[in-house]
């Protein structure tokens, strides 16, 4: 046990003296959670739109003012001719154009029906659909406010209730995914070079002739990164709550415990990579390229897994980030208890055990 403690202390000293490693270990998670937390969002805000108003009446101006006052639109271009529409879209200055026909107010007040044309730049279909929905909602709200307490005959009113995320903030979806990506990449990348570094520095011979057994070497390599990763988990949760405005609805102890479990999973995977790699460059390449794409593409936080082909759905089951994303989303956002995530927890625990056993088996006690 004494040798095991000394080995852990040696690993801490290695980390402490390596300024670049400390910067990656603490600086990268903070930068990633801030950059991805603000950049990865399906919300569209302050989109510049154009208006072509042939009516120029109080009703059309009222709708324009409502759009301009919302956080979704910025009415930055007023057109006078239909030919200007195509030039505006070709220049890329606007994403949406609102066209009011002549006699718009007269048709609405006397015929109880008027038409507003929405023209969107569909080179990005998701943005086009989102902006059209935003504009339609603002127009319907304005109509309801003007109509007051006199509903039209046979009118149908639809009410929406958005559970867990009433303001439809994109950060509620992306923060759990970014947490999975950050913890997976940082933990796996750092530990993937730990054993290989000993080989390249020539200190592996000292370790092999020491009385410590391989499993203790592997665990000792993991402990310092686990302790430092726990500090990273705390900083990520604090940034999520106080900077990205994503509340923790569920049990904090359960959430932290699941984060630590996933951290151990990522560390075990990194140690497995380190055991089979021959150089630090190879280990870094495997941990970055081999883990980044599956974590982003197959975890479900950017692209729904259920929409993928059956083959990719099956492959996604071996991606640890998928199960962690499901756990964090249910505990942090929905406020669910352990009863709803115990299956995913067992899967992560099984993956961790598998990675640890294979890492010990692949640990070479003889230098080639």
Order of alpha helices (4+ residues) and beta strands (2+ residues): alpha-alpha-alpha-beta-alpha-beta-alpha-beta-alpha-beta-alpha-alpha-alpha-alpha-alpha-alpha-alpha-alpha-alpha-alpha
